[in-house]
Amino acid sequence: MIPNRTQRFGELLKEEITSIISRKVRDPRIGFITINEVEVKSDFKSAIVYYTVIGDEEQRKKTSDALGKMAGFIHRELKSSHLAIRTLPSLSFKYDTSLDYGEKIDATLKRINKL
């Protein structure tokens, strides 16, 4: 299946945001973060950045707060990068719960197999 335009743009943003966070962000509140997906809305005006963090609930909260405060910085860095686009979508960051859900299912299946 050929990815559509919003999916391709989301992948491009994912790579760029990952690069910005790893190279230019020096906030100690951000732990070991992984950008899993960037979902760009069909009108290209907004995008949701899904991420995961290694650590406990407190580390997730710290990272969430830091990302919320530096969304503008990341947006400005994207504008000044080599991306050849006229307008960038506004960014919002959301913790990706799919890995947590997968771990719950895995634990449940292990308990069932022990019976």
Steps between C-alpha positions, in 0.01 A plus 500: 500500500635841404492747791295811437634853519418557868667172597816585307506847655447344844800273448712796395394697808571198720859482374555875539344520849705202615813671372416831668427335836816292493734776382365834619282441805697507826212487748578256786128428543494315171600141554560224251234599248396331178281668242271221378279679251394841378137517394445793267141617458365504145500882488872506598428762770570278801691187589505271801841367598471164679791410725607252766739546790697244692430548868230522760191721514700788648747494210208494253347804668829693495552419133141596415540837674832566327368410155197723549724793585743444216247435221558857377878451498467176303261671257748786445783252446290317241435831322869584490602152383547396142134401457366662184140559606301821531315439824559258783220345703467592865639222719345332799668218689314197631631202695453181298324243719510221241820348643355500851187333367711239317691424821171450687378255237831315509486468880141377483590236241792382714268464801251302289775269374605424859149368580 
